[in-house]
Amino acid sequence: MPAAQFAVFGHPISHSLSPQIHRAFAQQFGIELDYRAIDAAPADFAAAVQRFFAEDGRGANVTLPHKAAAFALADTRSEAATRAGSANVLTRMPDGRLAAHNTDGAGMVRDLTERHDMDLRGHTALLLGAGGAAHGVAWNLLDAGVATLTIVNRSAEAADVLADAIGDPARAHTRYWEDLASIGSYDLIVNATSAGVLGAALQLPLSLVGARALCYDLSYGAAAGSFLTWARTAGARSAFDGLGMLVETAADAFELWHGQRPDTEPVYQSLRQPAA
Ligand code: NDP
């Protein structure tokens, strides 16, 4: 029997760790897996996805810049995907239709609360960015018990759109990026901008970091370096990058597809090792 077919779609995609992560998970259960990285330009994404699933594809991860398109082309959508308006997982159902799901927020919160043992309840949270990833994590931060969620984005309109979608003005509201130096300090600061992956360093005031604050960058590796350095300089209690989130979101997709929960810790640790 041929190995079950899975893939990650993105543009670019050569840097993706998803094939390595899913193969490592599959090994834990002795599952034969064909997992590919498929580079599809935005104009070709829908056709590439249709072709993949028509040719026996069973599941796909979706990354930048296709998450909104993946959400749009699915036949059914989970609650997490619907509230984020984007999908990072597509699954072919037995009747051939495509189901969209978003595991970003659950993966991030599990990384923080389980791997890093952080209790987010009662924290005042600052969310930097209002793109796809910020939409993916905002509701989960609220579900995890943060007291308030202040959303600040370079373009104010996008922050307003996210706050309006959440629709809980007592807890989730926006401030202007220009006012970051005067809005006080926070217990939790989440960098959900793509500045790091684009090679830009955010110019953030040290005053944002409250006593014993927790800082988290959704990006990882070199892209997270500038934010994590800023956080430590400002005296943050802890500063983490998003590598653990990546592994946790992959584990959720793996469980959706294979019905088995992988052990994420050895995979996370092996990715943390510097290349020999
Ligand atoms: P989007 O393109 O949807 O959004 C980008 C966001 O970054 C926007 O809010 C944009 O603001 C902001 N931004 C970009 N450059 C700057 C800058 N120089 N200064 C201030 N703000 C800036 O990207 P995503 O939301 O999908 O991804 C964001 C990050 O999250 C990426 O680094 C991605 O790799 C990471 N990520 C990590 C995951 C993981 O598993 N660890 C999962 C998902 C994402 P504006 O609206 O003004 O343009």
Residues whose N, C-alpha, C, O or C-beta is under 5 A from the ligand:
A	BS01	NDP	G129 A130 G131 G132 A133 A134 N153 R154 S155 A158 A192 T193 S194 A195 V197 A200 L218 S219 G242 L243 M245 L246
